[in-house]
Amino acid sequence: MASSIRTRVGTRKLRTRDGTGNAPAHRRPVAASAGLAVIGAGLGLRTVATGDVAKYGGDALYTVLVLALVVLVAPRTTPSRAAGIALAVSWGVEFLQLTGLPAELARHSAVSRLVLGSTFNAPDLFWYAAGAAAGWLVMRGGAPPRRGTRFAEPIDFR
């Protein structure tokens, strides 16, 4: 427990287990702002870059956006869990493209094409992981994991 950072919001104490000092009560507005910034960055990237830079940069930003949405919905989520969920969702959407369903939906809706894509591309899986890693680093405040950091508190049997 000594490694836990405690913050006070009103009269209720909040503890963060991720060691970053980010109070969960403050994460929702930050996540919403980050989501909007990521959307802006993705649209900006598409206007200034072409080819692989735009495509794979967009893949990484897609996962960062999913991570921001995870934190928006569940602000107490740890950085590693949020990044893992975002990566799983991104990979799930990519593998869904093997079914042909997203391609069919993309023919009828531009929004569907933006959210689900249309065709499977194996290198996208790497760039989703890169986006999850970048989002994880940002959530941790840019700090790498500390040596000796425990992922779970020991059970105290008193």
N, C-alpha and C positions, 0 to 999 in steps of 0.2 A: 504494500500500500504506500510505502514511502515514495515510490516512483510516480504515483498518481498526482496529477495536478488538479487542484481544487479551485473553482471559481465560484463567485457568489452572484446570483441574479435575484434581486428582490430579497426575500427571506429564505428562498429555497437554494440549497447547495447543489451544484451540479459538478460531477466529476467526469473528467475525460480520461478514458483508458488509453488513448492513442499517444499520450505524451506530448501533444502539440500545444496544449493550452487553449484550443479552440472550444469555447463553450457551445454546446449543441444549440442553445437558444439563438445564437448569432449566426448559425450556419445556413439557415433557410434564406435570409436575404442575400448572403454572399453567394450561395449556390444559384439563386435566381439570376443574380447579376452575372455570374460566371457563365451560366447557360446562354444568356443573351450575347455576351462577349464572344463566346465560342461560335454561335450562329453567325455573328458579324464577321468573325475571322474566317469562317468557312466560305461565306459569300464573297468576302474580299479576296481570298485565295483563288477562287474560281475566276475572278475578274482580272487578276494580275498574272496568274500562272496558267500554264497549259501542260498537257501530257501527264507524265508520272508524278511530277511535283504536285499538281492540283489533285490528281486522283488519290495518291497515297497520303498526302497531307490531309485531304478530306476524310480519309478512313480513320486516321488517328484522331482528328477533331470530332468525328462521329462518336467515338468511344469516350472522349472527354465530355461530350455533351450528355451521353447516357450516364456517366459518373455524376455529373452535376444534377441530373434528374433524380438519381438514386439518393443523393444527399438532401435534395429538396423534399423528397417524400419521407425519408428516414434520417433526420439530422444527427441522430446518435450513432450512426453507422461509423465504424472505424475506417480509416483510409484504406487499409488492406482489403476489408470486406467490400467497401464501395467499389474499389478497382476490380475486384474479382467478379462482382455482380455485373459491372459494366462490360467487362471482357466476355463473360458468359452470354450476355444479351447480344453483344456484337457478333460473337461467333455463331450464336443460334440463328440470327438473322442471315448470316452468310451461308450457313448450311441449309437454311430454308430455301435459299435460291436454287438448290439442287432439285427441288420439287417442281419448279416451273410456275408455282403459284405467284410469287412476286412478279415474274415477267408478265403474267396475264393481268395482274392488277395494275402494273405500270403502264400497260397499253390504254387503260381507262382513266388513270389519275396521275397527275404530276406529283402530287403529295405522296402517293404510294411509291412512286419511283424514287423520290428523295429519301423516304424513310426505309424502305425495304430493298432498294436496288432492284436489279433484274437478273443478273447472271453471276454465277459463282466464279470467284477468282482467288485461287489459293494464296497468292502473296498478300491479299488483304488481311489474312489471319495474323500475319506478322505485324502489320501496321496497326491493327486493333490492339495488339499487345503493347506496342510502343505508346499508343495513346493512353492505355490503362496505366502504364508505368509513369508517364508524364503527369497524369492526373493524380496518381498516388503521391508523387514527389511534391506536387503543389499543395496537396492536402496536408502533408507532413511539414509544410513550411520550407521545403527545399532541403531539409536535414536528412541525411542518410540514417538508417537505423542505428541506434546506439548499441554498443557492445554490452552484452549482458541483459538486454531488455527482454523481459518475459512477455510472452504472448497471452498468458492467462495468470491470474492471481492464484496462489495456492489455496487449497481448501483449509480452513481453520476449524479444527474439531475441538471446541471447548466445551 
